Amino acid sequence: LEKDLRCDGHVEGTETGHVEWGATKTQAVRVLYFEPYGNEPTQAVLETYRKHLNRTDLHICVSPECKVAVFYTTKEQKEAVGNFTNKNDHQPLLKCESLTSWKRAGIYDQSQLLPVCDTDKWAKSTYMNSTLQPDTIALNDRCIT
């Protein structure tokens, strides 16, 4: 997934890890992208994720850690995510990021595969580049559910 997301033109950086809430843990790729206004970048990133889920050359993972999931940060992202659907999981997990905790994976699991993009400009690993940080989000713009 990280390999595919790094080719999306909206994505600035990626990082692998786990999202945890309660006793549940899901493998995840944290995506940093620039969204000055509107939800077009969010929808583009979701479409990249959907295309990744439709790939037939990948192994199927049945572990609960491999659940199809989207974690959003802002109210606008929640609106863009809407009822995210895909053919692999008819009930994907859609959750506000503030209700979860992020656990970064170790360096061995970061950016293992180089992206195969139409361009030589792909997103960097935020794990390897400390200057890539998300913008501060105003309290009234954050999602709460």
N, C-alpha and C positions, 0 to 999 in steps of 0.2 A: 504493500500500500504506500509506504513512504517513497519508494522508487517512482511510482506513478504520480503521486502528488507533487513531487519535485519538478515535474515537467509542466505543471499548470502555470500559466503566465501570471496568475494573480498571487501565487504563493511566494512569499519572501524566504521562509525557512520552515523546516520540519524537525521533529524530535520524537523518538519512540519512547514508550513507557507503558504505564498502567494507570487506569482511572479506577479509583476505589470509592465506594459508597456503601456504608454498612458492611456486611460480610461479602459483598459482591466485588469482583475484580475483573476488569476487561482490558485486554491488550488494546493499545491505542497509538495513534500518531497525532501528536500535537502540531497544529498547523498555524503558522503566523502569516497573515496576508493583509494587504492594505485595502481598506474599505472606506474611502472618503465620504461616500454618500450612497444611498440606495442599497439594494441587496443583490445586485447583479454578481459581484465577486463571490458572495456566499453561495449563490445558486451555481456558479461555475465550478467552485470547489466541490459542491455536492454532486454535480454531474460527473466530475472526475472520479469521485468515490463510487458512484453508481457504475461507471464503466469498469472500474477495477473489480467490483463485485460480479460483473458479467463475464469476466475472463474465464476461459475454459482450460487454461494451461496451469492453473494453480491447484494445489492440494486442498481438499475440503477439510476443515477443522470443525469438529463437533463439540469441542470443549466449550463450557460456558464463558471462558475467557475470550473466545472468538466471536462473541455475539456481535451482530451488525448494530452499530451504535453511532449516534451523533451527539456530541456535547457542545452546546452553544454558550456564548458569553453575554450577548446583549438581547434586548427585546426585539430588535430588528432581525437579528440572526434567527431567533426563535420563529419569527413570522416567515422568514425565508425557508427554514427547515420544514415548517408546516407538518404535514403527514408524510415525511420522507418514506418512499416505498422502493422496493427492489424485489427481484424475483427469488432471491436466496433466503430471505427472512421476512415473512409477512408481518411480523410484529417487532420491528427494530426498536432498540432502546433510544429514546430521545429525552435528554436531560439537560437541565441548566447546570453549567459548570460550577456555580457557587455551591451546589449541593453535593459536590464530589471533592476528592482530593487527588492531585496528580503526583505520581511517583515516576521519576525519570529512570529509564533503563541505563545500564552501565555502558561504557564506551564500546564494548564488544558488539552490542546490539544496535548501535547508531549507524545509519547510512551504510548498511552492508553492501548494497548493490548500487552501482552507478546508474543514474537514469539514462534511458534511451529516448532522447527528445529530438524534436525537429530543429532544435537550436542548441548552441553550446552554452547558453545562459540558462541554467537551471537553479532552483532554489538551494540555498545552503543548509547545512545542518546547524540548527540553533545550539545544539550541544557543543559543537566545535567552534562556534562564533559567538562570543559573549556580547557583541555589540548589537545583535538582533534580539530585541526585547519588545513585547507588546506595548502598545500605547496604554496609558492610564484611561480607564473608562469611568465616566461620572456615575455616581451612585444611582441617579434617576434613569440612566440608560441601561444598567445591568439587569439581567434576567433574575427573577426570584423563584420561578417555578419551572 
